Amino acid sequence: MKALELPVVISFEEDTYIARCPLIQGAFAEGDTPQEAAKELTEVIELILEYKKERGDEKSAILDALTVESDKIVTTIMVGR
């Protein structure tokens, strides 16, 4: 199993925490806590990468980094593959 270190942006929006990975299109998840949102995001990222791998398009899942707003919490999570 490989591990990826990916940047994660967690923000509080409309009574819920939203976790996003700016490097992977469509990688976002919600949670009642930042930890829950990050855990859900990990699962979403694993599903996206598995889907891309099945299509032979795994490398295109990791895109150029986007600018991260300074008022957001930024962390890194490990995603097993």
C-alpha positions as CSV (number, residue, x, y, z in Angstrom):
1,M,0.0,0.0,0.0
2,K,1.3,3.5,-0.9
3,A,0.5,6.6,1.0
4,L,-0.1,10.0,-0.5
5,E,0.4,13.3,1.4
6,L,-2.2,15.7,0.1
7,P,-3.1,19.2,1.2
8,V,-6.5,19.6,2.8
9,V,-8.5,22.8,3.4
10,I,-11.1,22.7,6.1
11,S,-13.6,25.6,6.5
12,F,-16.8,26.1,8.4
13,E,-19.7,26.9,6.1
14,E,-23.4,27.1,6.9
15,D,-23.3,25.1,10.1
16,T,-21.0,22.3,8.8
17,Y,-17.3,21.7,8.2
18,I,-16.2,21.3,4.6
19,A,-12.9,19.5,3.8
20,R,-11.5,19.9,0.3
21,C,-8.4,18.7,-1.4
22,P,-7.4,21.5,-3.9
23,L,-5.3,19.1,-6.0
24,I,-8.1,16.6,-6.9
25,Q,-11.1,17.8,-8.8
26,G,-14.3,16.9,-6.9
27,A,-12.6,15.9,-3.7
28,F,-14.7,17.4,-0.9
29,A,-16.7,16.1,2.1
30,E,-18.8,17.4,5.0
31,G,-18.8,16.7,8.7
32,D,-20.0,17.9,12.1
33,T,-16.4,18.3,13.2
34,P,-13.2,19.1,11.3
35,Q,-12.0,15.5,12.0
36,E,-15.2,14.0,10.7
37,A,-14.9,16.1,7.5
38,A,-11.3,15.0,7.0
39,K,-12.1,11.3,7.6
40,E,-14.9,11.5,5.0
41,L,-12.6,13.3,2.6
42,T,-10.1,10.5,2.9
43,E,-12.8,8.0,1.7
44,V,-13.8,10.3,-1.1
45,I,-10.2,10.7,-2.3
46,E,-9.7,6.9,-2.2
47,L,-12.9,6.4,-4.3
48,I,-11.8,9.0,-6.9
49,L,-8.3,7.6,-7.2
50,E,-9.7,4.0,-7.6
51,Y,-12.1,5.2,-10.3
52,K,-9.3,7.0,-12.1
53,K,-7.0,3.9,-11.8
54,E,-9.8,1.7,-13.3
55,R,-10.0,4.1,-16.2
56,G,-6.3,4.2,-16.7
57,D,-6.4,7.9,-15.8
58,E,-4.9,7.9,-12.3
59,K,-2.3,10.6,-12.9
60,S,-4.9,13.1,-14.1
61,A,-6.6,12.9,-10.7
62,I,-3.7,15.0,-9.2
63,L,-4.0,18.5,-10.6
64,D,-2.0,21.7,-10.1
65,A,-2.3,23.2,-6.7
66,L,-4.8,26.0,-6.3
67,T,-4.3,29.1,-4.2
68,V,-5.4,28.5,-0.7
69,E,-7.1,31.4,1.2
70,S,-5.1,32.4,4.3
71,D,-8.2,32.3,6.6
72,K,-8.7,28.6,6.1
73,I,-7.2,25.7,8.1
74,V,-4.8,23.7,6.0
75,T,-3.6,20.3,7.0
76,T,-2.3,17.1,5.4
77,I,-4.0,13.7,5.6
78,M,-2.6,10.3,4.7
79,V,-4.5,8.3,2.1
80,G,-3.7,4.7,1.8
81,R,-3.7,3.1,-1.7
